[in-house]
């Protein structure tokens, strides 16, 4: 969703189509790309694939895990 921003800013995009908060929380993907790109700011577009989920307690735990992975990086979560 954010690929178009790269025309005006230095922007690295990580695209994982059909991903979910569970997949991001349970993988090392965030840590890998933070180490690779060393971003100054993170735009996280995640959650639109989960409009109809019912396990909200589990999703809350995944979100907290993802936020812990972001550490002290400034971020905006677009969901």
Backbone as ProteinMPNN parsed JSONL, in Angstrom:
{"seq_chain_A": "XXXXXXXXXXXXXXXXXXXXXXXXXXXXXXXXXXXXXXXXXXXXXXXXXXXXXXXXXXXXXXXXXXXXXXXXXXXXXXX", "coords_chain_A": {"N_chain_A": [[0.8, -1.206, 0.0], [2.093, 1.194, 0.416], [3.945, 1.688, -1.519], [3.908, 3.791, -3.371], [4.837, 6.057, -2.036], [7.559, 6.091, -2.276], [8.409, 7.638, -4.345], [8.898, 10.197, -3.501], [10.37, 10.083, -1.194], [13.114, 8.487, 0.499], [12.558, 5.255, 0.631], [12.127, 2.076, 1.863], [10.489, -0.84, 1.094], [8.793, -3.591, 2.459], [7.168, -6.244, 1.412], [4.686, -8.473, 2.133], [2.468, -10.239, 0.966], [-0.844, -11.122, 1.863], [-0.219, -11.515, 4.49], [-0.408, -11.778, 8.1], [-1.068, -10.527, 11.435], [-0.354, -12.558, 13.128], [1.558, -14.042, 11.619], [3.635, -12.123, 11.329], [4.264, -11.675, 14.006], [5.172, -14.176, 14.861], [7.417, -14.678, 13.385], [10.82, -13.859, 12.414], [10.956, -11.716, 10.803], [10.546, -8.894, 11.029], [12.669, -8.117, 12.732], [14.813, -8.902, 11.121], [14.631, -7.159, 8.857], [14.782, -4.655, 10.092], [17.398, -4.751, 11.033], [18.707, -4.951, 8.578], [17.984, -2.604, 7.075], [18.076, -0.48, 8.876], [16.145, 1.594, 9.771], [14.857, 4.974, 10.128], [12.333, 5.563, 10.688], [9.221, 3.863, 10.867], [6.66, 2.656, 8.856], [3.888, 0.81, 9.21], [1.821, -1.246, 7.598], [-0.674, -3.122, 8.203], [-3.043, -5.604, 8.926], [-5.417, -5.441, 7.518], [-6.108, -7.825, 6.337], [-7.388, -9.143, 8.288], [-10.005, -8.586, 8.913], [-12.257, -10.066, 9.558], [-11.688, -11.775, 11.672], [-12.065, -13.709, 14.683], [-10.674, -14.272, 16.964], [-9.805, -12.3, 18.971], [-8.369, -11.868, 21.366], [-6.027, -13.372, 21.009], [-5.021, -12.028, 18.793], [-4.517, -9.543, 19.914], [-2.352, -10.194, 21.547], [-0.48, -10.859, 19.553], [-0.168, -8.368, 18.34], [0.972, -6.892, 20.436], [3.388, -8.27, 20.62], [4.519, -7.637, 18.124], [4.797, -4.851, 18.426], [6.705, -4.816, 20.477], [8.842, -5.836, 19.043], [9.404, -3.693, 17.394], [10.636, -1.984, 19.075], [12.255, 0.965, 20.092], [11.847, 2.434, 17.828], [10.369, 5.094, 16.032], [7.028, 4.901, 14.838], [4.212, 4.418, 12.662], [1.174, 2.846, 12.65], [-0.727, 1.606, 10.185], [-3.746, 0.391, 9.681]], "CA_chain_A": [[0.0, 0.0, 0.0], [2.904, 2.404, 0.56], [4.979, 1.754, -2.539], [3.861, 5.076, -4.048], [5.578, 7.078, -1.291], [8.979, 6.049, -2.604], [8.723, 8.633, -5.374], [9.291, 11.456, -2.878], [11.18, 9.824, -0.006], [13.873, 7.24, 0.477], [11.63, 4.339, 1.267], [12.308, 0.65, 1.639], [9.236, -1.531, 1.37], [8.805, -5.03, 2.665], [5.816, -6.657, 1.053], [4.358, -9.866, 2.43], [1.054, -10.313, 0.631], [-1.692, -12.041, 2.635], [0.327, -11.766, 5.822], [-1.283, -11.475, 9.237], [-0.329, -10.177, 12.647], [0.227, -13.806, 13.65], [2.773, -14.368, 10.865], [4.682, -11.159, 11.665], [4.648, -11.865, 15.405], [5.842, -15.457, 15.067], [8.613, -14.792, 12.55], [11.907, -12.909, 12.685], [10.977, -10.833, 9.635], [10.721, -7.496, 11.45], [14.041, -7.952, 13.211], [15.714, -9.025, 9.971], [14.628, -5.954, 8.024], [15.297, -3.541, 10.892], [18.861, -4.867, 10.994], [19.195, -4.73, 7.217], [17.762, -1.244, 6.58], [18.313, 0.507, 9.932], [15.249, 2.711, 9.446], [14.671, 6.046, 11.106], [10.897, 5.615, 10.929], [8.571, 2.663, 10.331], [5.236, 2.671, 8.51], [3.45, -0.577, 9.25], [0.486, -1.412, 7.017], [-0.939, -4.505, 8.565], [-4.284, -5.862, 9.629], [-6.601, -5.451, 6.661], [-6.462, -9.22, 6.041], [-7.969, -9.74, 9.488], [-11.259, -7.897, 9.208], [-13.309, -10.961, 10.024], [-11.203, -12.745, 12.656], [-12.819, -13.723, 15.938], [-9.786, -14.544, 18.092], [-9.239, -10.976, 19.255], [-7.369, -11.952, 22.44], [-4.777, -13.823, 20.396], [-4.532, -10.936, 17.941], [-3.944, -8.527, 20.802], [-1.024, -10.679, 21.94], [0.395, -10.72, 18.382], [0.114, -6.936, 18.172], [1.942, -6.518, 21.478], [4.671, -8.852, 20.218], [5.033, -6.817, 17.025], [5.23, -3.57, 18.99], [7.973, -5.071, 21.176], [9.88, -6.008, 18.027], [9.743, -2.371, 16.864], [11.501, -1.331, 20.05], [12.116, 2.409, 20.256], [11.7, 3.113, 16.548], [9.08, 5.759, 15.819], [6.261, 4.167, 13.859], [2.778, 4.629, 12.468], [0.518, 1.6, 12.24], [-1.863, 1.851, 9.311], [-4.401, -0.909, 9.644]], "C_chain_A": [[0.844, 1.272, 0.0], [3.956, 2.568, -0.528], [5.04, 3.117, -3.225], [4.615, 6.182, -3.328], [7.039, 7.147, -1.695], [9.362, 7.038, -3.692], [9.244, 9.927, -4.766], [10.227, 11.282, -1.692], [12.022, 8.581, -0.236], [13.071, 6.239, 1.289], [11.974, 2.911, 0.877], [10.987, -0.019, 1.982], [9.492, -3.023, 1.529], [7.371, -5.483, 2.447], [5.662, -8.148, 1.332], [2.86, -10.001, 2.219], [0.373, -11.41, 1.439], [-1.115, -12.361, 4.007], [-0.682, -11.354, 6.893], [-0.423, -11.057, 10.429], [0.312, -11.426, 13.249], [1.544, -14.13, 12.948], [3.915, -13.428, 11.217], [5.169, -11.361, 13.1], [5.486, -13.12, 15.605], [7.102, -15.643, 14.222], [9.663, -13.779, 13.011], [12.015, -11.864, 11.579], [11.226, -9.379, 10.021], [12.156, -7.252, 11.893], [15.035, -7.99, 12.058], [15.787, -7.719, 9.186], [15.03, -4.702, 8.806], [16.823, -3.575, 10.878], [19.418, -4.558, 9.607], [19.112, -3.256, 6.803], [18.059, -0.142, 7.601], [17.46, 1.757, 9.714], [15.25, 3.791, 10.531], [13.201, 6.15, 11.495], [10.264, 4.4, 10.27], [7.099, 2.954, 10.067], [4.809, 1.215, 8.398], [2.017, -0.644, 8.743], [0.098, -2.865, 7.198], [-2.281, -4.596, 9.27], [-5.507, -5.944, 8.736], [-7.022, -6.858, 6.257], [-7.193, -9.886, 7.206], [-9.294, -9.099, 9.887], [-12.29, -8.796, 9.864], [-12.825, -12.013, 11.022], [-12.005, -12.619, 13.948], [-11.939, -13.931, 17.16], [-9.046, -13.263, 18.52], [-8.215, -10.991, 20.384], [-6.018, -12.395, 21.895], [-4.188, -12.716, 19.539], [-3.926, -9.825, 18.77], [-2.541, -8.924, 21.239], [-0.043, -10.553, 20.775], [0.787, -9.26, 18.171], [1.134, -6.47, 19.196], [3.334, -7.064, 21.148], [5.313, -8.024, 19.11], [5.544, -5.487, 17.55], [6.531, -3.72, 19.77], [9.116, -5.218, 20.184], [10.319, -4.658, 17.451], [10.633, -1.583, 17.819], [11.209, 0.15, 20.167], [11.995, 3.165, 18.937], [10.368, 3.855, 16.506], [8.343, 5.045, 14.698], [4.851, 4.734, 13.759], [2.219, 3.307, 11.991], [-0.722, 1.971, 11.448], [-2.558, 0.523, 9.135], [-5.806, -0.855, 9.168]], "O_chain_A": [[0.348, 2.332, -0.383], [4.772, 3.488, -0.468], [6.12, 3.554, -3.621], [5.0, 7.164, -3.961], [7.691, 8.167, -1.475], [10.551, 7.249, -3.931], [9.954, 10.68, -5.432], [10.821, 12.258, -1.233], [11.685, 7.73, -1.06], [12.932, 6.381, 2.504], [12.095, 2.589, -0.305], [10.43, 0.218, 3.054], [10.302, -3.618, 0.819], [6.474, -5.137, 3.216], [6.422, -8.971, 0.822], [2.076, -9.894, 3.162], [0.937, -12.48, 1.668], [-1.48, -13.365, 4.618], [-1.671, -10.676, 6.616], [0.797, -11.219, 10.419], [1.402, -11.353, 13.817], [2.534, -14.457, 13.602], [5.049, -13.875, 11.388], [6.362, -11.229, 13.374], [6.405, -13.131, 16.423], [7.78, -16.664, 14.34], [9.408, -12.955, 13.889], [13.046, -11.206, 11.437], [12.042, -8.706, 9.391], [12.784, -6.281, 11.469], [15.984, -7.207, 12.021], [16.876, -7.23, 8.886], [15.574, -3.769, 8.215], [17.466, -2.536, 10.728], [20.491, -3.966, 9.486], [20.066, -2.718, 6.241], [18.27, 1.009, 7.221], [17.99, 2.847, 9.498], [15.597, 3.542, 11.686], [12.865, 6.754, 12.513], [10.728, 3.955, 9.22], [6.382, 3.436, 10.944], [5.331, 0.476, 7.563], [1.101, -0.147, 9.398], [0.507, -3.73, 6.423], [-2.609, -3.759, 10.112], [-6.539, -6.466, 9.156], [-8.173, -7.07, 5.874], [-7.571, -11.055, 7.121], [-9.653, -9.079, 11.065], [-13.112, -8.325, 10.65], [-13.483, -13.038, 11.201], [-12.549, -11.56, 14.259], [-12.411, -13.78, 18.287], [-7.821, -13.176, 18.434], [-7.275, -10.196, 20.361], [-4.982, -11.852, 22.279], [-2.977, -12.492, 19.561], [-2.927, -9.226, 18.372], [-1.643, -8.084, 21.294], [1.111, -10.178, 20.985], [1.939, -8.959, 17.86], [2.06, -5.732, 18.86], [4.338, -6.39, 21.376], [6.511, -7.743, 19.153], [6.621, -5.042, 17.154], [7.378, -2.828, 19.723], [10.233, -4.775, 20.451], [11.476, -4.498, 17.063], [11.302, -0.632, 17.416], [10.055, 0.551, 20.323], [12.035, 4.396, 18.921], [9.342, 3.301, 16.903], [8.957, 4.63, 13.715], [4.373, 5.432, 14.652], [2.727, 2.716, 11.038], [-1.653, 2.578, 11.978], [-2.014, -0.382, 8.503], [-6.472, -1.888, 9.091]]}, "name": "protein", "num_of_chains": 1, "seq": "XXXXXXXXXXXXXXXXXXXXXXXXXXXXXXXXXXXXXXXXXXXXXXXXXXXXXXXXXXXXXXXXXXXXXXXXXXXXXXX"}
